[in-house]
């Protein structure tokens, strides 16, 4: 009987998941609820199931990216996960504290993380009441970002964890960038793109999603309840 219950337990306890962007149908992120904002010269091309966004290298006074407000609350206490299918074709930066591709995730209480992508790795932006240390180079991980990768960013309690597929890349404490002002004071804010005039990049944005991370306890309780019910039926 137990082997019949296990699939049912798993089916009744999934994480709630939503697709934020799916480029496989040839649509831009803007057609699926994202806002494309930019300054200076940039181009967007739809090809191969991705939105290809390029910020010009000369003059390097350009930035552009996609932003969206998560459809449900990004509550780190309950736990949540964002997924991004990305490929970085090229990137250049004028400072070790800047990146041509950034992913910004701000939770419902303004705790979150900004990740910078270089062609050889990913790193976290520091927070702080002043500059510096705000927006300086924090913890990092080596990774070939020029390969298409399905990234997972898991937020739980006071920490974040970044995976490339199932491979752990890096983890650290959540940050609070709200002293910087907008957009870091917007709850449930998500951004993908180039948010600095001190770097440039060409990136391919294939898809994104958000899901709640179920607590282990809820899974155990669900299973225990079903087992109890099964025994009652005997």
C-alpha positions as CSV (number, residue, x, y, z in Angstrom):
1,X,0.0,0.0,0.0
2,X,2.8,2.4,0.8
3,X,4.3,2.2,-2.7
4,X,0.9,3.4,-4.0
5,X,0.8,6.3,-1.6
6,X,4.2,7.8,-2.3
7,X,3.3,9.1,-5.8
8,X,0.1,10.6,-4.2
9,X,2.0,12.2,-1.4
10,X,4.3,13.9,-4.0
11,X,1.4,14.9,-6.2
12,X,-0.4,16.6,-3.3
13,X,2.7,18.6,-2.1
14,X,4.2,20.4,-5.1
15,X,5.7,23.9,-4.9
16,X,3.4,26.5,-6.5
17,X,5.2,27.5,-9.8
18,X,4.6,30.2,-12.3
19,X,6.2,30.9,-15.6
20,X,7.4,34.5,-15.8
21,X,8.8,34.2,-19.3
22,X,8.9,31.6,-22.1
23,X,10.7,32.6,-25.2
24,X,10.1,29.3,-27.1
25,X,7.1,30.8,-28.9
26,X,9.1,33.7,-30.3
27,X,7.6,36.4,-28.0
28,X,9.5,39.1,-26.3
29,X,9.5,39.4,-22.5
30,X,7.5,42.6,-23.0
31,X,4.7,40.6,-24.5
32,X,4.5,38.5,-21.3
33,X,4.4,41.2,-18.7
34,X,7.9,42.4,-18.5
35,X,9.0,46.0,-19.0
36,X,12.0,46.7,-21.2
37,X,13.7,49.9,-20.0
38,X,16.9,51.3,-21.3
39,X,19.2,54.3,-21.7
40,X,21.4,55.0,-24.7
41,X,22.0,52.5,-27.4
42,X,20.7,48.9,-27.1
43,X,19.1,46.3,-29.4
44,X,16.7,43.5,-28.9
45,X,16.4,40.6,-31.3
46,X,14.2,37.5,-31.0
47,X,15.9,34.4,-32.3
48,X,16.2,30.7,-31.4
49,X,13.7,30.9,-28.6
50,X,15.4,33.7,-26.8
51,X,15.3,37.5,-26.4
52,X,18.8,38.6,-27.3
53,X,19.6,42.0,-25.7
54,X,22.8,43.9,-26.5
55,X,24.0,47.1,-24.8
56,X,26.5,49.0,-27.0
57,X,30.1,49.1,-26.1
58,X,30.9,52.5,-27.6
59,X,30.1,54.8,-26.1
60,X,29.8,52.7,-22.9
61,X,27.0,54.9,-21.6
62,X,24.2,52.4,-22.2
63,X,22.1,50.1,-20.1
64,X,18.9,48.1,-20.7
65,X,17.0,45.3,-19.1
66,X,13.8,43.6,-18.3
67,X,11.9,44.0,-15.1
68,X,8.7,42.6,-13.6
69,X,6.9,42.5,-10.3
70,X,6.4,38.9,-9.2
71,X,2.8,37.7,-9.4
72,X,3.0,36.4,-5.8
73,X,4.9,37.6,-2.8
74,X,8.5,36.7,-2.6
75,X,8.5,35.7,1.1
76,X,11.9,34.4,2.3
77,X,10.4,33.1,5.5
78,X,8.3,30.7,3.5
79,X,11.0,30.2,0.9
80,X,11.0,30.8,-2.8
81,X,13.0,30.0,-5.9
82,X,13.5,31.8,-9.2
83,X,14.8,30.2,-12.3
84,X,16.5,31.9,-15.2
85,X,17.6,30.2,-18.5
86,X,20.4,32.5,-19.7
87,X,23.4,32.6,-22.0
88,X,26.0,35.4,-21.9
89,X,27.5,35.8,-25.4
90,X,29.9,38.6,-24.4
91,X,30.6,41.0,-21.5
92,X,33.0,43.9,-20.7
93,X,33.3,46.0,-17.6
94,X,35.3,49.0,-16.6
95,X,35.4,48.1,-12.9
96,X,35.6,44.9,-10.8
97,X,32.4,46.1,-9.1
98,X,30.3,46.2,-12.3
99,X,28.9,43.6,-14.7
100,X,27.2,43.8,-18.1
101,X,24.6,41.3,-17.0
102,X,22.8,41.4,-13.7
103,X,20.0,39.5,-12.1
104,X,18.2,41.4,-9.3
105,X,15.8,39.8,-6.9
106,X,14.1,41.9,-4.2
107,X,11.8,40.1,-1.7
108,X,8.6,41.4,-0.1
109,X,10.6,42.8,2.8
110,X,13.3,44.3,0.5
111,X,15.8,41.6,1.4
112,X,17.3,40.1,-1.8
113,X,20.4,39.8,-3.9
114,X,22.0,41.3,-7.0
115,X,24.1,38.9,-9.0
116,X,26.7,40.1,-11.6
117,X,27.6,37.9,-14.5
118,X,31.0,37.9,-16.3
119,X,31.9,35.3,-18.9
120,X,33.9,33.4,-16.4
121,X,31.8,33.6,-13.3
122,X,29.0,35.0,-11.1
123,X,29.4,37.2,-8.1
124,X,27.2,39.0,-5.6
125,X,26.9,42.8,-5.0
126,X,27.5,43.9,-1.4
127,X,25.1,46.1,0.4
128,X,25.7,48.9,2.9
129,X,24.5,52.2,4.2
130,X,27.0,54.0,2.1
131,X,29.0,53.6,-1.1
132,X,31.3,51.8,-0.6
133,X,30.7,49.2,0.6
134,X,27.4,49.2,-1.2
135,X,27.7,47.8,-4.7
136,X,31.2,46.4,-4.4
137,X,32.3,42.9,-5.4
138,X,31.2,40.2,-2.9
139,X,31.4,36.4,-2.9
140,X,31.8,34.7,-6.3
141,X,31.9,31.4,-8.2
142,X,33.6,30.3,-11.3
143,X,31.3,29.3,-14.1
144,X,31.3,29.4,-17.9
145,X,28.3,31.7,-18.4
146,X,28.8,31.7,-22.2
147,X,27.1,28.3,-22.1
148,X,23.3,28.3,-22.0
149,X,22.5,27.5,-18.3
150,X,19.3,26.9,-16.3
151,X,20.1,28.9,-13.1
152,X,18.2,28.4,-9.9
153,X,18.3,31.0,-7.1
154,X,16.8,29.7,-3.9
155,X,15.9,32.2,-1.1
156,X,15.3,30.8,2.4
157,X,15.5,32.6,5.7
158,X,18.4,35.0,5.6
159,X,20.3,33.3,2.8
160,X,20.4,32.7,-1.0
161,X,21.8,29.8,-3.0
162,X,22.6,29.7,-6.7
163,X,22.6,26.5,-8.7
164,X,23.5,25.8,-12.3
165,X,21.1,23.0,-13.0
166,X,21.6,20.8,-10.0
167,X,25.2,21.9,-9.3
168,X,25.7,24.3,-6.4
169,X,27.6,27.4,-7.4
170,X,27.5,29.8,-4.5
171,X,25.6,30.9,-1.5
172,X,25.6,33.7,1.0
173,X,23.6,36.1,3.1
174,X,20.8,38.1,1.6
175,X,21.4,41.9,1.1
176,X,19.3,45.0,1.6
177,X,20.1,47.6,-1.1
178,X,17.2,49.9,-0.2
179,X,19.4,52.9,0.8
180,X,20.1,53.2,-3.0
181,X,16.4,54.0,-3.6
182,X,14.5,52.8,-6.7
183,X,14.2,50.0,-7.8
184,X,15.6,48.4,-4.7
185,X,12.7,49.8,-2.6
186,X,10.1,48.0,-4.7
187,X,8.9,44.7,-3.1
188,X,8.8,41.6,-5.2
189,X,11.0,43.2,-8.0
190,X,12.9,41.1,-10.5
191,X,15.3,42.4,-13.1
192,X,17.4,40.7,-15.8
193,X,19.8,42.8,-17.9
194,X,22.5,45.5,-17.9
195,X,21.8,48.0,-15.1
196,X,25.1,50.0,-15.3
197,X,26.7,52.4,-17.7
198,X,30.1,51.1,-16.7
199,X,29.7,47.7,-18.5
200,X,28.1,46.2,-21.5
201,X,27.0,42.8,-22.7
202,X,25.1,40.6,-25.2
203,X,22.8,38.1,-23.4
204,X,20.2,35.6,-24.4
205,X,17.2,35.3,-22.2
206,X,15.3,32.1,-22.8
207,X,12.9,31.8,-19.9
208,X,12.2,32.6,-16.2
209,X,10.0,31.2,-13.5
210,X,9.2,31.5,-9.8
211,X,8.0,29.0,-7.3
212,X,7.4,28.5,-3.6
213,X,9.8,26.2,-1.9
214,X,7.8,23.7,0.2
215,X,9.0,23.3,3.8
216,X,10.1,19.7,4.5
217,X,7.7,19.6,7.5
218,X,4.6,20.2,5.3
219,X,5.7,17.2,3.1
220,X,6.1,15.0,6.1
221,X,2.7,16.0,7.6
222,X,1.0,15.4,4.3
223,X,2.5,11.9,4.0
224,X,1.7,11.1,7.6
225,X,-1.9,12.1,7.1
226,X,-2.3,9.9,4.1
227,X,-0.6,6.9,5.8
228,X,-3.0,7.4,8.8
229,X,-6.0,7.4,6.5
230,X,-4.7,4.3,4.7
231,X,-4.4,2.4,8.0
232,X,-7.9,3.5,9.0
233,X,-9.3,2.0,5.8
234,X,-7.8,-1.4,6.5
